[in-house]
Amino acid sequence: MARLGRNPLAWMFLAIAAVIALASIFSVVPETKQALIVRLGKPDRIINGYKPNQEFGRTGAGIIARIPFLEQIVWIDKRVLDFDMERQSVLSTDQLRLEVDAYARYRIVNPLQMYISAGSERRVGEALRPILGSALRNELGRRPFVALLSPERGQLMDNIQDRLNRVARQYGAQIVDVRIKRADLPAGTPLDSAFERMRTARQQQALTIRAQGAKQAQIIRADADAAAAKVYAESFGKDAVFYDFYRAMQSYRVTFGTDGMNAPGASSIILSPDNEYLREFRGRGR
C-alpha cells in the first residue's frame, strides 16, 4: 500500500476505473428524451415517459441508477418528429393527374410499444411513410382538384390524419399533423388543358354575373320609371294647369336648344304667333 501511495500512475488508474464504474451505474436523462431500461434483453421500466400537458421541469428527467452490464438504456426522443412522403402521382375524380408532396409530424407516446413493434424511431417513420402515401391517394382519388384549393382541404387532411393515426398506435406513436407541401399538375398538355378549363369556367362565371347585374339594373329602372309615372300622375291630378305649364317648359328647353345639348341660338323655327305650341308663351289670358 505504501508503494501504491508513492505511485501516481496507480492513483490515476484507480480514478479512471471509479469514473467508469460511476458512469455505468448513473446516467442523466434529459428533458427531451425518454429512457427505456432493458434488462437482459427485456424491457423493464420507462423513465421520463411522455405525458400530455406535462409542465417542463416537472418530469422524470434527472439522474437515474441502473445495474451495470445487466441493464441498458434505449434513448427515445420525446419531441415531435417528422417524415416526408415520397412524391406521389394521384388521379383525381375529374381525371387530373396530380404530383403530390406531403409530410407528417408525430410523437412517440408509448416507448414500450415502439420498442416491441419497431425497435427504433427511424423504423417508425419508415413504416408510416407508405401508409401516408396510401391514405393520400385514397382521399384525393375521391375528390376533384379544386378541393385542394377550397376549405374542404382541411377536412381532407383530418381524414388522412385519422387513418394514419390508427396505424401509428401500433407503433406507440401519435400523429400530430399531416400537411400537403405541393400538389402540382404534370408539366405539358395536362397543365395547359387544366388552365384552359379554369379560364373558361371563370369566363362563364363572369358572364353570369354580368347577366344578373343587367337584370337587376332593368328591374331598378322599371321601378324608378313606375315611381316617376306615379308622381307625374299625382301632380297632374292636383294641378292640371301647372302640370301642362311644366311639361311645356321642358319641351321648349329641348326644342329651342336651351338645355345645354346644343349651342344657344342653333335652332331656327318659324311658327305662327297663334300656334297652339306657343300657347304658354302668350299666357292663358290671351
C-alpha positions as CSV (number, residue, x, y, z in Angstrom):
1,M,0.0,0.0,0.0
2,A,2.9,2.3,0.8
3,R,4.4,1.6,-2.6
4,L,0.9,2.2,-4.2
5,G,0.7,5.5,-2.4
6,R,4.0,6.6,-3.9
7,N,3.0,5.7,-7.5
8,P,0.8,8.4,-9.1
9,L,0.0,6.2,-12.1
10,A,-1.8,3.8,-9.9
11,W,-3.9,6.5,-8.5
12,M,-4.7,7.7,-12.0
13,F,-5.8,4.2,-13.0
14,L,-8.0,3.9,-9.9
15,A,-9.6,7.3,-10.6
16,I,-10.4,6.2,-14.2
17,A,-11.9,3.0,-13.0
18,A,-14.0,4.8,-10.5
19,V,-15.3,7.2,-13.2
20,I,-16.1,4.3,-15.5
21,A,-17.9,2.5,-12.7
22,L,-20.0,5.5,-11.8
23,A,-20.8,6.2,-15.5
24,S,-22.0,2.6,-15.8
25,I,-24.3,3.0,-12.8
26,F,-25.6,6.5,-13.1
27,S,-26.9,8.3,-16.1
28,V,-28.6,11.7,-16.8
29,V,-32.0,11.6,-18.5
30,P,-32.6,15.0,-20.3
31,E,-36.0,16.6,-20.6
32,T,-36.1,15.9,-24.4
33,K,-35.5,12.1,-24.0
34,Q,-37.4,9.1,-22.8
35,A,-35.3,6.3,-21.2
36,L,-36.4,2.7,-21.7
37,I,-34.5,0.4,-19.3
38,V,-33.9,-3.0,-20.9
39,R,-32.7,-5.8,-18.5
40,L,-31.2,-8.8,-20.2
41,G,-32.9,-8.0,-23.4
42,K,-36.4,-7.5,-21.9
43,P,-38.0,-4.0,-21.3
44,D,-38.1,-3.3,-17.6
45,R,-39.2,0.3,-16.9
46,I,-39.7,3.7,-18.5
47,I,-38.2,6.9,-17.1
48,N,-39.3,10.4,-18.2
49,G,-42.2,9.0,-20.3
50,Y,-44.4,11.3,-22.3
51,K,-47.5,12.6,-20.6
52,P,-49.9,15.1,-22.2
53,N,-49.9,18.7,-20.8
54,Q,-46.9,18.0,-18.5
55,E,-45.1,21.1,-17.4
56,F,-41.4,21.5,-18.4
57,G,-39.2,20.8,-15.4
58,R,-41.7,18.6,-13.6
59,T,-41.0,15.4,-15.4
60,G,-39.0,12.3,-14.5
61,A,-35.8,13.8,-16.0
62,G,-32.6,13.8,-14.0
63,I,-30.0,11.3,-12.6
64,I,-31.0,7.6,-12.6
65,A,-29.2,4.5,-11.4
66,R,-29.1,1.1,-13.2
67,I,-27.4,-2.2,-12.7
68,P,-24.1,-2.2,-14.7
69,F,-23.8,-4.8,-17.6
70,L,-27.3,-6.1,-16.8
71,E,-29.4,-3.1,-17.8
72,Q,-29.1,-1.0,-20.9
73,I,-30.8,2.3,-21.8
74,V,-32.6,2.8,-25.0
75,W,-33.0,6.5,-25.7
76,I,-36.3,7.6,-27.4
77,D,-36.9,11.2,-28.4
78,K,-39.7,13.0,-26.6
79,R,-40.1,15.8,-29.1
80,V,-42.2,16.0,-32.2
81,L,-40.6,14.2,-35.1
82,D,-41.4,14.2,-38.8
83,F,-41.0,12.3,-42.0
84,D,-41.5,13.2,-45.7
85,M,-43.6,11.2,-48.1
86,E,-42.1,10.3,-51.4
87,R,-43.6,12.2,-54.3
88,Q,-46.9,10.5,-55.3
89,S,-48.9,10.6,-58.6
90,V,-52.6,10.8,-57.8
91,L,-55.6,10.7,-60.2
92,S,-58.5,13.0,-59.0
93,T,-62.2,12.5,-59.8
94,D,-62.0,15.0,-62.6
95,Q,-59.3,12.9,-64.3
96,L,-56.5,15.2,-63.4
97,R,-53.2,13.6,-62.5
98,L,-51.5,15.4,-59.6
99,E,-47.9,15.2,-58.3
100,V,-48.2,15.5,-54.6
101,D,-45.6,16.1,-51.8
102,A,-46.7,15.7,-48.2
103,Y,-45.2,15.2,-44.7
104,A,-46.4,14.1,-41.3
105,R,-45.4,15.0,-37.8
106,Y,-45.6,12.5,-35.0
107,R,-44.5,11.9,-31.4
108,I,-43.6,8.6,-29.5
109,V,-46.1,8.4,-26.7
110,N,-45.6,4.7,-25.8
111,P,-41.9,3.8,-25.8
112,L,-42.6,0.2,-24.8
113,Q,-44.9,-0.4,-27.7
114,M,-42.5,1.3,-30.1
115,Y,-39.6,-0.8,-28.9
116,I,-41.5,-4.0,-29.3
117,S,-43.1,-3.3,-32.7
118,A,-40.4,-1.2,-34.4
119,G,-37.2,-1.2,-32.4
120,S,-36.2,2.4,-33.1
121,E,-37.7,5.8,-34.1
122,R,-36.3,5.6,-37.6
123,R,-38.2,2.4,-38.3
124,V,-41.4,4.1,-37.1
125,G,-41.1,6.8,-39.8
126,E,-40.2,4.2,-42.4
127,A,-43.2,2.1,-41.5
128,L,-45.7,5.1,-41.6
129,R,-44.4,6.6,-44.9
130,P,-46.1,4.1,-47.2
131,I,-49.3,4.3,-45.1
132,L,-49.4,8.1,-45.6
133,G,-49.0,7.7,-49.3
134,S,-51.8,5.1,-49.5
135,A,-54.2,7.3,-47.4
136,L,-53.3,10.3,-49.5
137,R,-54.1,8.5,-52.8
138,N,-57.4,7.2,-51.4
139,E,-58.6,10.6,-50.2
140,L,-57.5,12.6,-53.2
141,G,-58.9,10.0,-55.6
142,R,-62.4,10.7,-54.2
143,R,-62.3,14.4,-54.7
144,P,-61.8,16.9,-57.6
145,F,-58.7,19.0,-58.0
146,V,-60.5,22.2,-56.8
147,A,-60.9,20.5,-53.4
148,L,-57.3,21.2,-52.7
149,L,-58.0,25.0,-53.2
150,S,-61.1,25.2,-51.0
151,P,-61.9,24.9,-47.3
152,E,-62.6,21.2,-48.0
153,R,-58.9,20.7,-47.9
154,G,-58.9,20.9,-44.1
155,Q,-61.4,18.1,-43.8
156,L,-59.3,16.1,-46.3
157,M,-56.2,16.5,-44.1
158,D,-58.2,15.4,-41.0
159,N,-59.3,12.2,-42.7
160,I,-55.8,11.4,-43.7
161,Q,-54.5,12.1,-40.2
162,D,-57.2,9.8,-38.6
163,R,-56.4,7.0,-40.9
164,L,-52.7,7.3,-40.3
165,N,-53.2,7.5,-36.5
166,R,-54.9,4.1,-36.5
167,V,-51.7,2.6,-37.8
168,A,-49.4,4.8,-35.7
169,R,-50.9,3.5,-32.5
170,Q,-49.5,0.0,-33.3
171,Y,-46.0,1.6,-33.2
172,G,-46.6,3.6,-30.0
173,A,-46.8,6.8,-31.9
174,Q,-49.3,9.6,-32.2
175,I,-49.8,11.7,-35.4
176,V,-49.7,15.4,-34.6
177,D,-50.2,16.8,-38.0
178,V,-50.4,16.0,-41.7
179,R,-49.8,18.6,-44.4
180,I,-49.5,18.7,-48.2
181,K,-46.5,20.7,-49.3
182,R,-47.2,20.8,-53.0
183,A,-49.9,19.5,-55.4
184,D,-49.0,20.2,-59.0
185,L,-50.2,19.1,-62.4
186,P,-47.6,17.4,-64.6
187,A,-46.0,19.9,-67.0
188,G,-47.2,19.8,-70.6
189,T,-50.6,19.1,-72.1
190,P,-52.4,18.2,-68.7
191,L,-51.3,21.5,-67.2
192,D,-52.3,23.6,-70.2
193,S,-55.7,21.9,-70.5
194,A,-56.4,22.5,-66.8
195,F,-55.5,26.2,-67.2
196,E,-57.8,26.4,-70.2
197,R,-60.7,24.8,-68.3
198,M,-60.2,27.1,-65.4
199,R,-60.1,30.1,-67.7
200,T,-63.3,29.0,-69.4
201,A,-65.1,28.5,-66.1
202,R,-64.1,32.0,-64.9
203,Q,-65.4,33.5,-68.2
204,Q,-68.7,31.7,-67.8
205,Q,-68.9,32.9,-64.2
206,A,-68.2,36.5,-65.3
207,L,-71.0,36.3,-68.0
208,T,-73.4,35.0,-65.4
209,I,-72.6,37.9,-63.0
210,R,-73.0,40.4,-65.8
211,A,-76.3,39.0,-66.8
212,Q,-77.6,39.1,-63.2
213,G,-76.4,42.7,-63.0
214,A,-78.2,43.7,-66.2
215,K,-81.3,42.0,-64.9
216,Q,-81.1,43.9,-61.6
217,A,-80.5,47.2,-63.5
218,Q,-83.6,46.7,-65.6
219,I,-85.7,46.0,-62.5
220,I,-84.4,49.1,-60.8
221,R,-85.0,51.3,-63.9
222,A,-88.5,49.9,-64.3
223,D,-89.3,50.6,-60.6
224,A,-87.9,54.1,-61.0
225,D,-90.0,54.8,-64.1
226,A,-93.1,53.5,-62.4
227,A,-92.4,55.7,-59.4
228,A,-91.9,58.7,-61.7
229,A,-95.1,58.0,-63.6
230,K,-96.9,57.8,-60.3
231,V,-95.5,61.1,-59.2
232,Y,-96.5,62.7,-62.5
233,A,-100.0,61.3,-62.3
234,E,-100.4,62.6,-58.7
235,S,-99.1,66.0,-59.6
236,F,-101.4,66.2,-62.7
237,G,-104.4,65.3,-60.5
238,K,-103.5,68.1,-58.0
239,D,-102.9,70.9,-60.5
240,A,-103.5,70.1,-64.2
241,V,-102.8,73.7,-65.3
242,F,-99.4,73.8,-63.6
243,Y,-98.6,70.3,-65.0
244,D,-99.3,71.5,-68.5
245,F,-97.1,74.5,-68.0
246,Y,-94.2,72.5,-66.6
247,R,-94.3,70.0,-69.5
248,A,-94.4,72.9,-72.0
249,M,-91.4,74.5,-70.4
250,Q,-89.5,71.2,-70.7
251,S,-90.5,70.9,-74.4
252,Y,-89.3,74.5,-75.1
253,R,-86.0,73.8,-73.4
254,V,-85.3,70.8,-75.7
255,T,-86.7,72.3,-78.8
256,F,-85.0,75.7,-78.7
257,G,-81.7,74.3,-77.6
258,T,-81.5,75.8,-74.1
259,D,-80.8,72.5,-72.3
260,G,-77.1,72.6,-72.9
261,M,-77.2,69.9,-75.5
262,N,-76.8,72.4,-78.4
263,A,-75.3,75.8,-78.6
264,P,-77.7,78.7,-77.8
265,G,-79.4,80.0,-81.0
266,A,-78.5,76.9,-83.0
267,S,-82.2,76.2,-83.8
268,S,-84.4,78.2,-86.2
269,I,-88.1,77.6,-86.0
270,I,-90.8,79.6,-87.9
271,L,-94.2,79.4,-86.3
272,S,-97.4,81.5,-86.4
273,P,-97.9,83.5,-83.2
274,D,-101.3,81.8,-82.9
275,N,-99.8,78.4,-83.0
276,E,-101.0,76.1,-80.2
277,Y,-97.5,75.1,-79.4
278,L,-96.6,78.6,-78.2
279,R,-99.7,79.0,-76.1
280,E,-97.7,79.1,-72.8
281,F,-95.6,81.9,-74.2
282,R,-98.7,84.0,-74.8
283,G,-100.2,83.2,-71.5
284,R,-103.5,81.7,-70.8
285,G,-105.3,85.1,-70.5
286,R,-104.8,85.7,-74.3
